[in-house]
C-alpha cells in the first residue's frame, strides 16, 4: 500500500485532492504537447542554423530575414515551461508512491543519460585527435576550455558562467541539460515534502526571484549579462516554475473548470503577450534578457494553457500538425546533435565555422540539417524509444 505524505493542517489531504477527481484530459498522451516541443526545437534550429549563420547580415534582404529570428534562442524557454509542466505533473501524481524516487530517477536516467553520454564519448574522441596545432575551426568544436569532468556531473553551466564562455561548440547546448538535471534533483524533494499550497507558493516565489537574479547578474557584469542569468538554474526558475504551476492547476477540479470557462480571456492574454514579444523582437531593448525573459516565459505559459485546456480548432491544427509532432518526438536528439554536426560539416567542406555566404554554404547547412534529422529519427527508433519502454516496464509508481 502507498504510504501517506503528511499534509499541512487545514488543507485537504493529498489522497482526497488527487483521488477524488482525475482530469480526463491528462489521462492519456496529449498530442499538442509533442507539437509544442516541435515548435521549440524548430525555433532553436532557426536561430542556430539561420540567424547565427547570416549574422551579421551582409545585405538588406538578409537583415530582413533575420529580424523574426532574433528571439529564436527563447525556444529553450518553451522547453523549460513544458518540462516544468510534465515533470511537475508526473511527480505530483506519484507523490504518495513508495517507489517515488526510484521510479522517477530510473526513468529519467534511461531518457537522458544514454544519448548524452554517447555524445560526450564522441567529444572525448575528438579531444584525443584535436590538438593546439589544429585549425581554429575544429578547435572551436573540440577544446578544453571547460573541465571535462564538469560535463560528466552536469556542472558545465556553472563553468560557462565563470569562464564567460559556452565552451566547445560540440557541447555548447548542454548548459540547458545541466539546468534540467539540477531541476530533477530538486523538484522531487519539493513535491514530496511540501503541501499543495506550499508548492504553489514556491512556484510563485521562483517566478518573482528569477528576474531579480538576472538583474543582479547583469549589474555585476553588464558586458556579459546573458551567461549568468542564461545558463544558471535560478535564472530560468520562472519558466520552470510557471510550468509546475500549470501542472498543479490542471489537477484541481475547480481551477480546471475556471481555466476551461475563461478560454477567450486566455486567447486575449496570449495575443497581448505576443505583442510584447513582437516589441522585444523588433526593438531588442537594453537588458532584454533580464526582464524580457519573464515576459517570454509568460507568453509560452499562455501558449501551453491554450494547448492543454480545451484547445480550439486553430490550436489543434497547428500543434497536431505532423511536421511539428514528428519533430517533437525526436527533439531531444536534434537538440543534442545540431550544433556539433553543423560545425563538423562546415569544417570538413570549407575548413571554417558555420556561415552562409553563398549557395555552397547554404547547401552544406541544409545537408547538416538533413543529417541531424536522420540521425535523430534513427536514434529515437532504435536507441531512445526501446530504452524508454524498458524503463517503464521495469519501474512503476
N, C-alpha and C positions, 0 to 999 in steps of 0.2 A: 504494500500500500504506500502511496506517495506521502511523504512527510509534509507537515504543515509549516508554513513560514509565519512567524509572528507578525501581526499587523498592528499598526498604530491604533491606540484606543480611540473609539468613536468613529472609526472608518469601517465600512462593510468588509467582511473577511474576503480574502483573495478567492476562496472557493466559491463564495456567493457571487462575487463580482464577475468571475470568469466562467463559472459553470452554469449560471442561471441563464445566460444569453450568449450564444455563439453567432458571430456575424457571418451570415451565409456568403457574403462577398469574399471573405477571407478563407473559405473552406477549401478552395482549390487554387490552381495556378491562375494568376491574373495576367492575361496576355499583354495588356497595356504596359506592364512593368518591363517586359522584355523590350517593348518599343521605346520606352524612356531610356533604358540602358543603351539601346542602339543609337538614340539621338545623342546621348552623352559621348559615346566613343566617336561618333561622326564629327562632332564639333572639335574634339581633340585632334582627330586626323586632319581636319581642315586647317586648324591652327598650325600644326607642325609641318604638314606637307605643302601647304599653300602660303599661309601668312609668313612662316619662317623662311620659306624658300625665296619669296619675292621681296622680302623685307631687307633693306629699304627699297621701295619701288623705284624703277628707273624711268618710268613714263606715266602719263596721266591715267591710262586705262588700267595699269597695274595698281595705281593708287586707289582708283575707284573700286577695283575688285577686292582690295584688302580691307576696306572700311568695315563691311559686315562681319569680318573675321577677327576683329581686334580683341573681342572678348571670348574667343574660342577656348582659351585656357580655362574658362569657367565651367567647361564640361565636366571637369573634375569635381566641382562643387555640386553638380547634379548627381554625380556618383555618390558623393558623401550624403546628400539628403536621402537618396534611395537606400544606401547602406544603413543609415540610422533607422529608417522605416522597417526594413526587412529584418535586420538583426535585433532591433528593439522589440519587434513583434514576436519573433521566434523565442527570445529569452523570456518575455513576459508570459507567453502562453505556457512555457515549460517550467516556470519558477518553482512549482511545487514538486517537481520530479526528483526522485532520489538519484537519478543519473544526469542531473542538470549540467554540471561542469564536464563530466566525462563525455557525454554525447556531443555537447556543443563544440568542445575543442577537438574531438576526434574528427568531426565533420569539417570544421574549419581547416584543420591541418591537411586533410585529403583534398580540400578545394584549392588551397593557396600554395602550400609548400612544394608539391612535386614539380609544377611548371616553373615556379620561381627559382628553385634550386637547380633545375636543369639549365635554365638561362644563366644562372650565376656560374655554373660549371663551364659554360661556353665562354663566359667573361674571363674566368681563371685561365682557360686555354689561350685566349687572346693575349692576356698579360704575359704568358710564357714566351710567345713569339714576337711580341711588340716591345721594342726597347727604346732607349732615349735617342738612338740614332735613326729611328724610323721616321717616315714622313709625318708632318704635323696632322694631316687629315686622319690618319689611322690612330695616332696618339690621342686624338680627341675622343675616339671610341674606347680605347683601352689604355688606362693610366692608373697611377697610384695616388691620385690627388686626395682620395678619401681612403681611410683604412679598410682593408678587405674584410676584417672581422666585423666592421660595423654593418655591412650588408648581411652577414650571417645572422646577426642578432636584431635586425630591423631597427638599427640606431642611425642609419645613414642620414636621416633628416636632420638630426642634431648637428652632425658634422658638416652638412651642407650649409647650415646657418653659421656655424663657427668659422668655416673656411670661405664664406661668402661666394660659394660656387656649387653647382649641381654635380660636380664630379664627372666621371666618364659618361659619355653620351649613351653607351650601351645600357647603362643602368640609371640614367638620369631621372626617368619617370618613376622610379621605385620609391621616391620620397612619399608618395601617396599610399603605397602599400605599407610603409612603415607606420604612417598615421593610422591606417586601418588596423594593423596588428596591435598597436598600442590601445586603440579603441576597444578591440576584442578582449584585451586583458582587463580593462577597467569596467566596461559595461556589465558583464555578468555579475560582478560583485555588487554593483549599484542596484541592479534589478532584483537580485536575490535578497538584499538586505534592507532596502527601502520600501516604504509603503507606496501605494499608487500615487497619493498626493506628494510624497517625497520625491518620486521620480519626476513628477510634473514640475515641482519647484526647482529641482536640479536642472531640468531641461531649460526652463526659463532663465535660470542663472547663467547657463552656458551661452545662451543667445545674447545676454547682456554683456557678459565678460569678454567674449571673443573680439568684438570690435575695439574694446578698451585695450586689450592685449596688443592688437595690431597697431593701434595708435602709439602705444608705449614703445613698441619696437621701432616704429617709423621715426619717432622723436629721437631715439637712441642712435639710429643710423639712417638718416634721410637719403643718403646716396644709394643704399641697397635696401629699400623698405620691404621688398617682397619676400626676401629669403627667410626672415624670421616669422612673419605672420603667415607666409605661404606654406612653409614646409614643417611647421611645428603644430602638434595637436591642438594646443589652446587657441591657435589662430583659425582653426577650422571647426571649432566646437559649436558655432552657431548652425552651420549646415547639418552637422550630425545630430545636434540637439533637436532641430526642427523635425528631422525625420523620425526621431524617437517619439516626440510629442504627437505627431500624426498617427503613428502606430498605436499609441495608447488611446487616442481619440476614437479611432476606428473600432476599439474594443469596449467602448462604453456605449450602451444602447441609446441613452438619451442624447449624448453628444453626436452619435452617428445619425440619429434622426434629424437633429438640428442641421448637421452638415448637408444631409440629403435634401432638406427643405429650403436651404439657402444657396442652392447651386448658382442662381443668377447673380447673387451678390459676389460669389467667388469668381465668376467669369469677369465681372466688372473689376474686381480687385486684381485679377491676373492681367487684364488689359492695362490698368493703371500702372502696375508694376512693370509691365512691358514697355510702357512709355518711358519710365525711368531708365530701363536697360538701354533703350534706344539713345537716350541722352548720354549715358555713360559711354556708349559705343562711339558716338559722334564727337563728343567733347573731350573725352579722356582727361577729366579734371585731375589736378594735382592731388596726390594721396588717394587715388582711385581705389586701391585695394583695401585701405584702412576701413572706410565706412561703406564703400560701394559693394564690397564682398557680401555684407549683410543684406543689402538690397537684392543682390543676385540670389542669395540663399532663400529669401522670402519669395522671390519670383519662381524659383524652381519648386519650392514647397507648395505654392499655389497650383503649379502645373501638376504636381503629384496628387494633390487633393482632387483636382478635376478628373484625373485619370482613374482614380480609385473609387471615388464616391459617385455612383450613378453617372458614368461618362456619357456625354451627348454624342450625337452622330458624327460630328466633325472630329472630336477627340478619339473616338473609336477608329475612325477611318485612318487617322494619322498614326496612332500608336499601335494599331493592329496591322499596319502595312507589312507585307512580307519582307521588304528590304530592311526595315528597322528591327523587326522581330528577329530575323536571322542574324543580323549584325549584332543585336543584343545578346544572342546566345553564345557568340564567340568573342564578346567584348574583352574579357579578361586577357586572353591570349593576344588579341590585336593590340591591346594597350602595352603589354609586355614587349612585344616584338617590334613595333612600328618604327621607333626611332633608330634602334640598332640596325635593322635591315636596311633602312633608307640610307643611313650613314655608310654602311658597308658597300652598298651598291654604287654610290657616288664615288667612293674611293677606288673601287675596282675599275670603273669605267673612265673616270676623269681625274683620279688622284686628288680630289678635293672634297670639302664638306658639302652637304646637300644645298644646292641653289639652283634656281631655274632661270637661265638666261637665254635659252633658245629651245627649239623643238627637241633636240637630242637630250637635253637635261630634263625636259618635261617627260620624254619617253621613259627615261630611267626611273624617274619618280613614279610614273604610272606602273612600270614593271615592279618596282618595290612594293607598291600598294597591292597589286595582284598577288605577289608572292606572300605578303603578310596575311592576306585574307585566306589564301590557300593553306598556308601553314596553320592558321588558327582553326580552320574547318577540320583539318586532319587531326590536330591536337584535341579538339573537342570530341570528335567521334571515337578516336582510338586510344586516347590518353585520359583526358579530363572526365568525360562522361562515365566511363567504366569505373574510375576511382570514386566518383561521387556516389554511384549506385552501390559500390562495395561498402562505403562508409555508412550509407543509410541502412543497408541490410545488416550491418554488424552492430549498429547502435540505435537505440530507441530511447525516447524520453519517458 
